[in-house]
């Protein structure tokens, strides 16, 4: 389905800007991503309980590392899906803005 999407961004200096563009969205892994996010949220809640209970800092750090890995793996699924579908559509339609957005999103994620 092709439709127009509006995006709001906040720059590093706090400036808010909004723009819109249209491209086709076909996501094959939405359910898998939502499941992964739900598991990561549950894991974070258990880490919070560990901190509230005064658990050993080493144990908390190990669990935070596991959550971070889960989030990174979820991002890989999203990125792969985006490249295989949305980005291909953007390249075919000459939507350079979508390519620039992806580059910016990757840069922010990799920080």
LUMDOVO-687802 format. One record per atom (N, C-alpha, C): atom name; x, y, z. Coordinates in steps of 0.001 Angstrom, whole numbers, plus 500000, padded with zeros to 6 digits. Example, Ala and Ser with C-alpha at 12.3 -4.5 7.8 and 13.67 -1.06 7.14 Angstrom:
BEGIN
<node><atom>N</atom><xx>513190</xx><yy>494310</yy><zz>507800</zz></node>
<node><atom>CA</atom><xx>512300</xx><yy>495500</yy><zz>507800</zz></node>
<node><atom>C</atom><xx>513200</xx><yy>496700</yy><zz>507800</zz></node>
<node><atom>N</atom><xx>512850</xx><yy>497750</yy><zz>507080</zz></node>
<node><atom>CA</atom><xx>513670</xx><yy>498940</yy><zz>507140</zz></node>
<node><atom>C</atom><xx>512900</xx><yy>500030</yy><zz>507870</zz></node>
This chain:
BEGIN
<node><atom>N</atom><xx>500840</xx><yy>498836</yy><zz>500000</zz></node>
<node><atom>CA</atom><xx>500000</xx><yy>500000</yy><zz>500000</zz></node>
<node><atom>C</atom><xx>500885</xx><yy>501226</yy><zz>500000</zz></node>
<node><atom>N</atom><xx>500586</xx><yy>502182</yy><zz>499158</zz></node>
<node><atom>CA</atom><xx>501376</xx><yy>503397</yy><zz>499054</zz></node>
<node><atom>C</atom><xx>500625</xx><yy>504520</yy><zz>499734</zz></node>
<node><atom>N</atom><xx>501335</xx><yy>505241</yy><zz>500618</zz></node>
<node><atom>CA</atom><xx>500705</xx><yy>506363</yy><zz>501277</zz></node>
<node><atom>C</atom><xx>501763</xx><yy>507364</yy><zz>501699</zz></node>
<node><atom>N</atom><xx>501296</xx><yy>508495</yy><zz>502167</zz></node>
<node><atom>CA</atom><xx>502188</xx><yy>509586</yy><zz>502544</zz></node>
<node><atom>C</atom><xx>502414</xx><yy>509523</yy><zz>504052</zz></node>
<node><atom>N</atom><xx>503664</xx><yy>509684</yy><zz>504459</zz></node>
<node><atom>CA</atom><xx>504013</xx><yy>509627</yy><zz>505871</zz></node>
<node><atom>C</atom><xx>504680</xx><yy>510926</yy><zz>506288</zz></node>
<node><atom>N</atom><xx>504291</xx><yy>511417</yy><zz>507457</zz></node>
<node><atom>CA</atom><xx>504902</xx><yy>512613</yy><zz>508008</zz></node>
<node><atom>C</atom><xx>505810</xx><yy>512176</yy><zz>509145</zz></node>
<node><atom>N</atom><xx>507009</xx><yy>512725</yy><zz>509141</zz></node>
<node><atom>CA</atom><xx>507989</xx><yy>512390</yy><zz>510164</zz></node>
<node><atom>C</atom><xx>508366</xx><yy>513644</yy><zz>510927</zz></node>
<node><atom>N</atom><xx>508489</xx><yy>513522</yy><zz>512229</zz></node>
<node><atom>CA</atom><xx>508975</xx><yy>514607</yy><zz>513064</zz></node>
<node><atom>C</atom><xx>510326</xx><yy>514178</yy><zz>513594</zz></node>
<node><atom>N</atom><xx>511294</xx><yy>515059</yy><zz>513485</zz></node>
<node><atom>CA</atom><xx>512641</xx><yy>514767</yy><zz>513963</zz></node>
<node><atom>C</atom><xx>513057</xx><yy>515847</yy><zz>514948</zz></node>
<node><atom>N</atom><xx>513887</xx><yy>515467</yy><zz>515903</zz></node>
<node><atom>CA</atom><xx>514459</xx><yy>516423</yy><zz>516834</zz></node>
<node><atom>C</atom><xx>515963</xx><yy>516369</yy><zz>516636</zz></node>
<node><atom>N</atom><xx>516535</xx><yy>517493</yy><zz>516224</zz></node>
<node><atom>CA</atom><xx>517971</xx><yy>517569</yy><zz>515987</zz></node>
<node><atom>C</atom><xx>518740</xx><yy>517522</yy><zz>517293</zz></node>
<node><atom>N</atom><xx>520031</xx><yy>517311</yy><zz>517193</zz></node>
<node><atom>CA</atom><xx>520875</xx><yy>517239</yy><zz>518386</zz></node>
<node><atom>C</atom><xx>520831</xx><yy>518529</yy><zz>519187</zz></node>
<node><atom>N</atom><xx>520547</xx><yy>519650</yy><zz>518519</zz></node>
<node><atom>CA</atom><xx>520454</xx><yy>520931</yy><zz>519218</zz></node>
<node><atom>C</atom><xx>519044</xx><yy>521190</yy><zz>519758</zz></node>
<node><atom>N</atom><xx>518138</xx><yy>520216</yy><zz>519611</zz></node>
<node><atom>CA</atom><xx>516780</xx><yy>520337</yy><zz>520121</zz></node>
<node><atom>C</atom><xx>515790</xx><yy>520908</yy><zz>519129</zz></node>
<node><atom>N</atom><xx>516245</xx><yy>521274</yy><zz>517946</zz></node>
<node><atom>CA</atom><xx>515365</xx><yy>521819</yy><zz>516923</zz></node>
<node><atom>C</atom><xx>514412</xx><yy>520734</yy><zz>516431</zz></node>
<node><atom>N</atom><xx>513134</xx><yy>521064</yy><zz>516373</zz></node>
<node><atom>CA</atom><xx>512122</xx><yy>520117</yy><zz>515898</zz></node>
<node><atom>C</atom><xx>511790</xx><yy>520468</yy><zz>514459</zz></node>
<node><atom>N</atom><xx>511842</xx><yy>519480</yy><zz>513582</zz></node>
<node><atom>CA</atom><xx>511437</xx><yy>519712</yy><zz>512214</zz></node>
<node><atom>C</atom><xx>510620</xx><yy>518534</yy><zz>511717</zz></node>
<node><atom>N</atom><xx>509741</xx><yy>518844</yy><zz>510784</zz></node>
<node><atom>CA</atom><xx>508801</xx><yy>517840</yy><zz>510289</zz></node>
<node><atom>C</atom><xx>508801</xx><yy>517872</yy><zz>508772</zz></node>
<node><atom>N</atom><xx>508700</xx><yy>516704</yy><zz>508174</zz></node>
<node><atom>CA</atom><xx>508589</xx><yy>516625</yy><zz>506723</zz></node>
<node><atom>C</atom><xx>507806</xx><yy>515372</yy><zz>506388</zz></node>
<node><atom>N</atom><xx>507369</xx><yy>515311</yy><zz>505156</zz></node>
<node><atom>CA</atom><xx>506620</xx><yy>514129</yy><zz>504749</zz></node>
<node><atom>C</atom><xx>507096</xx><yy>513674</yy><zz>503391</zz></node>
<node><atom>N</atom><xx>506894</xx><yy>512412</yy><zz>503145</zz></node>
<node><atom>CA</atom><xx>507207</xx><yy>511836</yy><zz>501843</zz></node>
<node><atom>C</atom><xx>506370</xx><yy>510580</yy><zz>501695</zz></node>
<node><atom>N</atom><xx>506269</xx><yy>510115</yy><zz>500490</zz></node>
<node><atom>CA</atom><xx>505472</xx><yy>508920</yy><zz>500254</zz></node>
<node><atom>C</atom><xx>506337</xx><yy>507799</yy><zz>499731</zz></node>
<node><atom>N</atom><xx>506130</xx><yy>506626</yy><zz>500241</zz></node>
<node><atom>CA</atom><xx>506723</xx><yy>505440</yy><zz>499654</zz></node>
<node><atom>C</atom><xx>505955</xx><yy>504223</yy><zz>500136</zz></node>
<node><atom>N</atom><xx>506195</xx><yy>503113</yy><zz>499503</zz></node>
<node><atom>CA</atom><xx>505467</xx><yy>501897</yy><zz>499809</zz></node>
<node><atom>C</atom><xx>506089</xx><yy>501207</yy><zz>501011</zz></node>
<node><atom>N</atom><xx>505253</xx><yy>500776</yy><zz>501923</zz></node>
<node><atom>CA</atom><xx>505731</xx><yy>500038</yy><zz>503087</zz></node>
<node><atom>C</atom><xx>505251</xx><yy>498600</yy><zz>502997</zz></node>
<node><atom>N</atom><xx>506179</xx><yy>497686</yy><zz>502926</zz></node>
<node><atom>CA</atom><xx>505865</xx><yy>496272</yy><zz>502996</zz></node>
<node><atom>C</atom><xx>506806</xx><yy>495671</yy><zz>504017</zz></node>
<node><atom>N</atom><xx>506277</xx><yy>495317</yy><zz>505173</zz></node>
<node><atom>CA</atom><xx>507114</xx><yy>494762</yy><zz>506232</zz></node>
<node><atom>C</atom><xx>506729</xx><yy>493311</yy><zz>506461</zz></node>
<node><atom>N</atom><xx>507682</xx><yy>492435</yy><zz>506214</zz></node>
<node><atom>CA</atom><xx>507433</xx><yy>491002</yy><zz>506353</zz></node>
<node><atom>C</atom><xx>507538</xx><yy>490538</yy><zz>507802</zz></node>
<node><atom>N</atom><xx>508278</xx><yy>491276</yy><zz>508628</zz></node>
<node><atom>CA</atom><xx>508620</xx><yy>490780</yy><zz>509958</zz></node>
<node><atom>C</atom><xx>507995</xx><yy>491569</yy><zz>511098</zz></node>
<node><atom>N</atom><xx>506902</xx><yy>492262</yy><zz>510847</zz></node>
<node><atom>CA</atom><xx>506302</xx><yy>493095</yy><zz>511888</zz></node>
<node><atom>C</atom><xx>505952</xx><yy>492281</yy><zz>513127</zz></node>
<node><atom>N</atom><xx>505341</xx><yy>491129</yy><zz>512957</zz></node>
<node><atom>CA</atom><xx>504957</xx><yy>490318</yy><zz>514114</zz></node>
<node><atom>C</atom><xx>506195</xx><yy>489868</yy><zz>514894</zz></node>
<node><atom>N</atom><xx>507235</xx><yy>489452</yy><zz>514189</zz></node>
<node><atom>CA</atom><xx>508469</xx><yy>489023</yy><zz>514849</zz></node>
<node><atom>C</atom><xx>509100</xx><yy>490181</yy><zz>515614</zz></node>
<node><atom>N</atom><xx>509088</xx><yy>491378</yy><zz>515023</zz></node>
<node><atom>CA</atom><xx>509654</xx><yy>492551</yy><zz>515691</zz></node>
<node><atom>C</atom><xx>508852</xx><yy>492867</yy><zz>516947</zz></node>
<node><atom>N</atom><xx>507531</xx><yy>492857</yy><zz>516847</zz></node>
<node><atom>CA</atom><xx>506698</xx><yy>493138</yy><zz>518017</zz></node>
<node><atom>C</atom><xx>506933</xx><yy>492111</yy><zz>519122</zz></node>
<node><atom>N</atom><xx>507077</xx><yy>490839</yy><zz>518758</zz></node>
<node><atom>CA</atom><xx>507372</xx><yy>489803</yy><zz>519751</zz></node>
<node><atom>C</atom><xx>508717</xx><yy>490051</yy><zz>520417</zz></node>
<node><atom>N</atom><xx>509726</xx><yy>490400</yy><zz>519628</zz></node>
<node><atom>CA</atom><xx>511055</xx><yy>490679</yy><zz>520178</zz></node>
<node><atom>C</atom><xx>511000</xx><yy>491878</yy><zz>521129</zz></node>
<node><atom>N</atom><xx>510269</xx><yy>492924</yy><zz>520721</zz></node>
<node><atom>CA</atom><xx>510155</xx><yy>494109</yy><zz>521573</zz></node>
<node><atom>C</atom><xx>509436</xx><yy>493777</yy><zz>522875</zz></node>
<node><atom>N</atom><xx>508401</xx><yy>492970</yy><zz>522802</zz></node>
<node><atom>CA</atom><xx>507679</xx><yy>492578</yy><zz>524016</zz></node>
<node><atom>C</atom><xx>508591</xx><yy>491816</yy><zz>524970</zz></node>
<node><atom>N</atom><xx>509400</xx><yy>490910</yy><zz>524417</zz></node>
<node><atom>CA</atom><xx>510344</xx><yy>490168</yy><zz>525265</zz></node>
<node><atom>C</atom><xx>511377</xx><yy>491103</yy><zz>525889</zz></node>
<node><atom>N</atom><xx>511888</xx><yy>492064</yy><zz>525106</zz></node>
<node><atom>CA</atom><xx>512882</xx><yy>493001</yy><zz>525636</zz></node>
<node><atom>C</atom><xx>512271</xx><yy>493877</yy><zz>526731</zz></node>
<node><atom>N</atom><xx>511024</xx><yy>494293</yy><zz>526538</zz></node>
<node><atom>CA</atom><xx>510336</xx><yy>495097</yy><zz>527557</zz></node>
<node><atom>C</atom><xx>510189</xx><yy>494279</yy><zz>528840</zz></node>
<node><atom>N</atom><xx>509770</xx><yy>493030</yy><zz>528712</zz></node>
<node><atom>CA</atom><xx>509649</xx><yy>492160</yy><zz>529880</zz></node>
<node><atom>C</atom><xx>510987</xx><yy>491965</yy><zz>530572</zz></node>
<node><atom>N</atom><xx>512029</xx><yy>491809</yy><zz>529786</zz></node>
<node><atom>CA</atom><xx>513373</xx><yy>491636</yy><zz>530338</zz></node>
<node><atom>C</atom><xx>513795</xx><yy>492897</yy><zz>531090</zz></node>
<node><atom>N</atom><xx>513527</xx><yy>494069</yy><zz>530520</zz></node>
<node><atom>CA</atom><xx>513863</xx><yy>495331</yy><zz>531193</zz></node>
<node><atom>C</atom><xx>513102</xx><yy>495483</yy><zz>532499</zz></node>
<node><atom>N</atom><xx>511851</xx><yy>495049</yy><zz>532516</zz></node>
<node><atom>CA</atom><xx>511079</xx><yy>495118</yy><zz>533757</zz></node>
<node><atom>C</atom><xx>511697</xx><yy>494228</yy><zz>534831</zz></node>
<node><atom>N</atom><xx>512208</xx><yy>493069</yy><zz>534426</zz></node>
<node><atom>CA</atom><xx>512858</xx><yy>492194</yy><zz>535414</zz></node>
<node><atom>C</atom><xx>514175</xx><yy>492792</yy><zz>535890</zz></node>
<node><atom>N</atom><xx>514889</xx><yy>493497</yy><zz>535011</zz></node>
<node><atom>CA</atom><xx>516124</xx><yy>494176</yy><zz>535419</zz></node>
<node><atom>C</atom><xx>515788</xx><yy>495282</yy><zz>536415</zz></node>
<node><atom>N</atom><xx>514716</xx><yy>496020</yy><zz>536153</zz></node>
<node><atom>CA</atom><xx>514303</xx><yy>497059</yy><zz>537096</zz></node>
<node><atom>C</atom><xx>514013</xx><yy>496464</yy><zz>538466</zz></node>
<node><atom>N</atom><xx>513332</xx><yy>495318</yy><zz>538495</zz></node>
<node><atom>CA</atom><xx>513051</xx><yy>494657</yy><zz>539772</zz></node>
<node><atom>C</atom><xx>514342</xx><yy>494237</yy><zz>540457</zz></node>
<node><atom>N</atom><xx>515312</xx><yy>493774</yy><zz>539664</zz></node>
<node><atom>CA</atom><xx>516606</xx><yy>493399</yy><zz>540239</zz></node>
<node><atom>C</atom><xx>517243</xx><yy>494597</yy><zz>540951</zz></node>
<node><atom>N</atom><xx>517185</xx><yy>495757</yy><zz>540322</zz></node>
<node><atom>CA</atom><xx>517764</xx><yy>496965</yy><zz>540918</zz></node>
<node><atom>C</atom><xx>516984</xx><yy>497338</yy><zz>542176</zz></node>
<node><atom>N</atom><xx>515647</xx><yy>497283</yy><zz>542099</zz></node>
<node><atom>CA</atom><xx>514816</xx><yy>497609</yy><zz>543258</zz></node>
<node><atom>C</atom><xx>515115</xx><yy>496683</yy><zz>544435</zz></node>
<node><atom>N</atom><xx>515422</xx><yy>495423</yy><zz>544136</zz></node>
<node><atom>CA</atom><xx>515714</xx><yy>494435</yy><zz>545172</zz></node>
<node><atom>C</atom><xx>517155</xx><yy>494501</yy><zz>545667</zz></node>
<node><atom>N</atom><xx>517947</xx><yy>495377</yy><zz>545061</zz></node>
<node><atom>CA</atom><xx>519332</xx><yy>495523</yy><zz>545486</zz></node>
<node><atom>C</atom><xx>520233</xx><yy>494378</yy><zz>545057</zz></node>
<node><atom>N</atom><xx>519899</xx><yy>493746</yy><zz>543937</zz></node>
<node><atom>CA</atom><xx>520709</xx><yy>492625</yy><zz>543446</zz></node>
<node><atom>C</atom><xx>522109</xx><yy>493092</yy><zz>543090</zz></node>
<node><atom>N</atom><xx>523012</xx><yy>492154</yy><zz>543024</zz></node>
<node><atom>CA</atom><xx>524411</xx><yy>492416</yy><zz>542724</zz></node>
<node><atom>C</atom><xx>524551</xx><yy>493165</yy><zz>541393</zz></node>
<node><atom>N</atom><xx>525410</xx><yy>494198</yy><zz>541397</zz></node>
<node><atom>CA</atom><xx>525601</xx><yy>495023</yy><zz>540206</zz></node>
<node><atom>C</atom><xx>526085</xx><yy>494199</yy><zz>539018</zz></node>
<node><atom>N</atom><xx>526917</xx><yy>493202</yy><zz>539255</zz></node>
<node><atom>CA</atom><xx>527415</xx><yy>492361</yy><zz>538160</zz></node>
<node><atom>C</atom><xx>526273</xx><yy>491622</yy><zz>537490</zz></node>
<node><atom>N</atom><xx>525340</xx><yy>491105</yy><zz>538295</zz></node>
<node><atom>CA</atom><xx>524181</xx><yy>490405</yy><zz>537731</zz></node>
<node><atom>C</atom><xx>523335</xx><yy>491364</yy><zz>536886</zz></node>
<node><atom>N</atom><xx>523138</xx><yy>492585</yy><zz>537389</zz></node>
<node><atom>CA</atom><xx>522350</xx><yy>493581</yy><zz>536668</zz></node>
<node><atom>C</atom><xx>523023</xx><yy>493914</yy><zz>535341</zz></node>
<node><atom>N</atom><xx>524333</xx><yy>494105</yy><zz>535369</zz></node>
<node><atom>CA</atom><xx>525058</xx><yy>494436</yy><zz>534141</zz></node>
<node><atom>C</atom><xx>524979</xx><yy>493313</yy><zz>533124</zz></node>
<node><atom>N</atom><xx>525049</xx><yy>492081</yy><zz>533565</zz></node>
<node><atom>CA</atom><xx>524930</xx><yy>490937</yy><zz>532644</zz></node>
<node><atom>C</atom><xx>523559</xx><yy>490947</yy><zz>531985</zz></node>
<node><atom>N</atom><xx>522515</xx><yy>491212</yy><zz>532778</zz></node>
<node><atom>CA</atom><xx>521163</xx><yy>491232</yy><zz>532230</zz></node>
<node><atom>C</atom><xx>520958</xx><yy>492429</yy><zz>531293</zz></node>
<node><atom>N</atom><xx>521541</xx><yy>493583</yy><zz>531644</zz></node>
<node><atom>CA</atom><xx>521458</xx><yy>494741</yy><zz>530745</zz></node>
<node><atom>C</atom><xx>522166</xx><yy>494454</yy><zz>529428</zz></node>
<node><atom>N</atom><xx>523261</xx><yy>493727</yy><zz>529492</zz></node>
<node><atom>CA</atom><xx>523969</xx><yy>493345</yy><zz>528275</zz></node>
<node><atom>C</atom><xx>523081</xx><yy>492466</yy><zz>527391</zz></node>
<node><atom>N</atom><xx>522346</xx><yy>491562</yy><zz>528017</zz></node>
<node><atom>CA</atom><xx>521438</xx><yy>490691</yy><zz>527265</zz></node>
<node><atom>C</atom><xx>520316</xx><yy>491505</yy><zz>526623</zz></node>
<node><atom>N</atom><xx>519790</xx><yy>492495</yy><zz>527349</zz></node>
<node><atom>CA</atom><xx>518742</xx><yy>493350</yy><zz>526798</zz></node>
<node><atom>C</atom><xx>519293</xx><yy>494152</yy><zz>525628</zz></node>
<node><atom>N</atom><xx>520493</xx><yy>494683</yy><zz>525786</zz></node>
<node><atom>CA</atom><xx>521114</xx><yy>495465</yy><zz>524715</zz></node>
<node><atom>C</atom><xx>521298</xx><yy>494600</yy><zz>523467</zz></node>
<node><atom>N</atom><xx>521726</xx><yy>493363</yy><zz>523631</zz></node>
<node><atom>CA</atom><xx>521885</xx><yy>492455</yy><zz>522496</zz></node>
<node><atom>C</atom><xx>520535</xx><yy>492178</yy><zz>521835</zz></node>
<node><atom>N</atom><xx>519498</xx><yy>492002</yy><zz>522641</zz></node>
<node><atom>CA</atom><xx>518158</xx><yy>491754</yy><zz>522094</zz></node>
<node><atom>C</atom><xx>517671</xx><yy>492950</yy><zz>521285</zz></node>
<node><atom>N</atom><xx>517920</xx><yy>494158</yy><zz>521781</zz></node>
<node><atom>CA</atom><xx>517513</xx><yy>495365</yy><zz>521064</zz></node>
<node><atom>C</atom><xx>518300</xx><yy>495491</yy><zz>519768</zz></node>
<node><atom>N</atom><xx>519605</xx><yy>495246</yy><zz>519825</zz></node>
<node><atom>CA</atom><xx>520423</xx><yy>495314</yy><zz>518611</zz></node>
<node><atom>C</atom><xx>519960</xx><yy>494296</yy><zz>517574</zz></node>
<node><atom>N</atom><xx>519631</xx><yy>493096</yy><zz>518006</zz></node>
<node><atom>CA</atom><xx>519150</xx><yy>492075</yy><zz>517077</zz></node>
<node><atom>C</atom><xx>517794</xx><yy>492452</yy><zz>516487</zz></node>
<node><atom>N</atom><xx>516947</xx><yy>493080</yy><zz>517275</zz></node>
<node><atom>CA</atom><xx>515663</xx><yy>493558</yy><zz>516769</zz></node>
<node><atom>C</atom><xx>515892</xx><yy>494637</yy><zz>515720</zz></node>
<node><atom>N</atom><xx>516830</xx><yy>495527</yy><zz>515983</zz></node>
<node><atom>CA</atom><xx>517150</xx><yy>496579</yy><zz>515015</zz></node>
<node><atom>C</atom><xx>517658</xx><yy>495970</yy><zz>513716</zz></node>
<node><atom>N</atom><xx>518421</xx><yy>494896</yy><zz>513792</zz></node>
<node><atom>CA</atom><xx>518921</xx><yy>494232</yy><zz>512581</zz></node>
<node><atom>C</atom><xx>517765</xx><yy>493690</yy><zz>511748</zz></node>
<node><atom>N</atom><xx>516759</xx><yy>493120</yy><zz>512409</zz></node>
<node><atom>CA</atom><xx>515594</xx><yy>492600</yy><zz>511693</zz></node>
<node><atom>C</atom><xx>514866</xx><yy>493748</yy><zz>510998</zz></node>
<node><atom>N</atom><xx>514679</xx><yy>494852</yy><zz>511717</zz></node>
<node><atom>CA</atom><xx>513999</xx><yy>496015</yy><zz>511143</zz></node>
<node><atom>C</atom><xx>514795</xx><yy>496558</yy><zz>509964</zz></node>
<node><atom>N</atom><xx>516093</xx><yy>496686</yy><zz>510137</zz></node>
<node><atom>CA</atom><xx>516947</xx><yy>497221</yy><zz>509076</zz></node>
<node><atom>C</atom><xx>516927</xx><yy>496328</yy><zz>507844</zz></node>
<node><atom>N</atom><xx>517041</xx><yy>495032</yy><zz>508044</zz></node>
<node><atom>CA</atom><xx>517013</xx><yy>494086</yy><zz>506924</zz></node>
<node><atom>C</atom><xx>515690</xx><yy>494208</yy><zz>506168</zz></node>
<node><atom>N</atom><xx>514592</xx><yy>494241</yy><zz>506917</zz></node>
<node><atom>CA</atom><xx>513262</xx><yy>494377</yy><zz>506325</zz></node>
<node><atom>C</atom><xx>513163</xx><yy>495689</yy><zz>505540</zz></node>
<node><atom>N</atom><xx>513673</xx><yy>496755</yy><zz>506132</zz></node>
<node><atom>CA</atom><xx>513599</xx><yy>498070</yy><zz>505500</zz></node>
<node><atom>C</atom><xx>514413</xx><yy>498091</yy><zz>504207</zz></node>
<node><atom>N</atom><xx>515598</xx><yy>497534</yy><zz>504255</zz></node>
<node><atom>CA</atom><xx>516448</xx><yy>497505</yy><zz>503060</zz></node>
<node><atom>C</atom><xx>515801</xx><yy>496670</yy><zz>501963</zz></node>
<node><atom>N</atom><xx>515288</xx><yy>495499</yy><zz>502309</zz></node>
<node><atom>CA</atom><xx>514734</xx><yy>494586</yy><zz>501309</zz></node>
<node><atom>C</atom><xx>513456</xx><yy>495102</yy><zz>500678</zz></node>
<node><atom>N</atom><xx>512721</xx><yy>495949</yy><zz>501375</zz></node>
<node><atom>CA</atom><xx>511423</xx><yy>496376</yy><zz>500869</zz></node>
<node><atom>C</atom><xx>511349</xx><yy>497878</yy><zz>500648</zz></node>
<node><atom>N</atom><xx>511354</xx><yy>498645</yy><zz>501718</zz></node>
<node><atom>CA</atom><xx>511147</xx><yy>500098</yy><zz>501595</zz></node>
<node><atom>C</atom><xx>512267</xx><yy>500765</yy><zz>500821</zz></node>
<node><atom>N</atom><xx>513508</xx><yy>500387</yy><zz>501111</zz></node>
<node><atom>CA</atom><xx>514620</xx><yy>501056</yy><zz>500447</zz></node>
<node><atom>C</atom><xx>514673</xx><yy>500709</yy><zz>498967</zz></node>
<node><atom>N</atom><xx>514371</xx><yy>499471</yy><zz>498639</zz></node>
<node><atom>CA</atom><xx>514313</xx><yy>499082</yy><zz>497225</zz></node>
<node><atom>C</atom><xx>513261</xx><yy>499926</yy><zz>496508</zz></node>
<node><atom>N</atom><xx>512102</xx><yy>500080</yy><zz>497116</zz></node>
<node><atom>CA</atom><xx>511049</xx><yy>500907</yy><zz>496530</zz></node>
<node><atom>C</atom><xx>511510</xx><yy>502359</yy><zz>496385</zz></node>
<node><atom>N</atom><xx>512211</xx><yy>502869</yy><zz>497404</zz></node>
<node><atom>CA</atom><xx>512671</xx><yy>504257</yy><zz>497371</zz></node>
<node><atom>C</atom><xx>513679</xx><yy>504460</yy><zz>496244</zz></node>
<node><atom>N</atom><xx>514594</xx><yy>503516</yy><zz>496071</zz></node>
<node><atom>CA</atom><xx>515592</xx><yy>503623</yy><zz>495009</zz></node>
<node><atom>C</atom><xx>514903</xx><yy>503580</yy><zz>493650</zz></node>
<node><atom>N</atom><xx>513968</xx><yy>502642</yy><zz>493500</zz></node>
<node><atom>CA</atom><xx>513263</xx><yy>502511</yy><zz>492222</zz></node>
<node><atom>C</atom><xx>512464</xx><yy>503760</yy><zz>491874</zz></node>
<node><atom>N</atom><xx>511924</xx><yy>504434</yy><zz>492902</zz></node>
<node><atom>CA</atom><xx>511116</xx><yy>505627</yy><zz>492642</zz></node>
<node><atom>C</atom><xx>511938</xx><yy>506910</yy><zz>492724</zz></node>
<node><atom>N</atom><xx>513245</xx><yy>506784</yy><zz>492995</zz></node>
<node><atom>CA</atom><xx>514104</xx><yy>507960</yy><zz>493071</zz></node>
<node><atom>C</atom><xx>513891</xx><yy>508790</yy><zz>494318</zz></node>
<node><atom>N</atom><xx>513412</xx><yy>508169</yy><zz>495384</zz></node>
<node><atom>CA</atom><xx>513154</xx><yy>508867</yy><zz>496650</zz></node>
<node><atom>C</atom><xx>514459</xx><yy>508966</yy><zz>497447</zz></node>
<node><atom>N</atom><xx>515263</xx><yy>509973</yy><zz>497135</zz></node>
<node><atom>CA</atom><xx>516566</xx><yy>510147</yy><zz>497795</zz></node>
<node><atom>C</atom><xx>516405</xx><yy>510514</yy><zz>499263</zz></node>
<node><atom>N</atom><xx>515295</xx><yy>511142</yy><zz>499591</zz></node>
<node><atom>CA</atom><xx>515041</xx><yy>511533</yy><zz>500977</zz></node>
<node><atom>C</atom><xx>514943</xx><yy>510302</yy><zz>501879</zz></node>
<node><atom>N</atom><xx>514306</xx><yy>509247</yy><zz>501395</zz></node>
<node><atom>CA</atom><xx>514192</xx><yy>508017</yy><zz>502181</zz></node>
<node><atom>C</atom><xx>515565</xx><yy>507406</yy><zz>502426</zz></node>
<node><atom>N</atom><xx>516436</xx><yy>507495</yy><zz>501449</zz></node>
<node><atom>CA</atom><xx>517797</xx><yy>506960</yy><zz>501597</zz></node>
<node><atom>C</atom><xx>518556</xx><yy>507784</yy><zz>502628</zz></node>
<node><atom>N</atom><xx>518431</xx><yy>509096</yy><zz>502564</zz></node>
<node><atom>CA</atom><xx>519087</xx><yy>509971</yy><zz>503531</zz></node>
<node><atom>C</atom><xx>518562</xx><yy>509710</yy><zz>504942</zz></node>
<node><atom>N</atom><xx>517238</xx><yy>509478</yy><zz>505063</zz></node>
<node><atom>CA</atom><xx>516652</xx><yy>509185</yy><zz>506373</zz></node>
<node><atom>C</atom><xx>517228</xx><yy>507907</yy><zz>506950</zz></node>
<node><atom>N</atom><xx>517365</xx><yy>506883</yy><zz>506121</zz></node>
<node><atom>CA</atom><xx>517920</xx><yy>505627</yy><zz>506594</zz></node>
<node><atom>C</atom><xx>519356</xx><yy>505827</yy><zz>507059</zz></node>
<node><atom>N</atom><xx>520140</xx><yy>506556</yy><zz>506296</zz></node>
<node><atom>CA</atom><xx>521525</xx><yy>506827</yy><zz>506686</zz></node>
<node><atom>C</atom><xx>521569</xx><yy>507553</yy><zz>508028</zz></node>
<node><atom>N</atom><xx>520719</xx><yy>508552</yy><zz>508197</zz></node>
<node><atom>CA</atom><xx>520657</xx><yy>509276</yy><zz>509468</zz></node>
<node><atom>C</atom><xx>520238</xx><yy>508387</yy><zz>510633</zz></node>
<node><atom>N</atom><xx>519257</xx><yy>507514</yy><zz>510382</zz></node>
<node><atom>CA</atom><xx>518789</xx><yy>506615</yy><zz>511430</zz></node>
<node><atom>C</atom><xx>519890</xx><yy>505624</yy><zz>511836</zz></node>
<node><atom>N</atom><xx>520621</xx><yy>505120</yy><zz>510857</zz></node>
<node><atom>CA</atom><xx>521728</xx><yy>504193</yy><zz>511146</zz></node>
<node><atom>C</atom><xx>522795</xx><yy>504923</yy><zz>511965</zz></node>
<node><atom>N</atom><xx>523133</xx><yy>506149</yy><zz>511563</zz></node>
<node><atom>CA</atom><xx>524130</xx><yy>506911</yy><zz>512301</zz></node>
<node><atom>C</atom><xx>523719</xx><yy>507104</yy><zz>513758</zz></node>
<node><atom>N</atom><xx>522463</xx><yy>507444</yy><zz>513985</zz></node>
<node><atom>CA</atom><xx>521988</xx><yy>507643</yy><zz>515359</zz></node>
<node><atom>C</atom><xx>521996</xx><yy>506332</yy><zz>516138</zz></node>
<node><atom>N</atom><xx>521588</xx><yy>505244</yy><zz>515491</zz></node>
<node><atom>CA</atom><xx>521538</xx><yy>503956</yy><zz>516169</zz></node>
<node><atom>C</atom><xx>522935</xx><yy>503470</yy><zz>516550</zz></node>
<node><atom>N</atom><xx>523918</xx><yy>503751</yy><zz>515699</zz></node>
<node><atom>CA</atom><xx>525268</xx><yy>503252</yy><zz>515920</zz></node>
<node><atom>C</atom><xx>526045</xx><yy>504043</yy><zz>516965</zz></node>
<node><atom>N</atom><xx>525537</xx><yy>505183</yy><zz>517404</zz></node>
<node><atom>CA</atom><xx>526253</xx><yy>505997</yy><zz>518413</zz></node>
<node><atom>C</atom><xx>526359</xx><yy>505280</yy><zz>519715</zz></node>
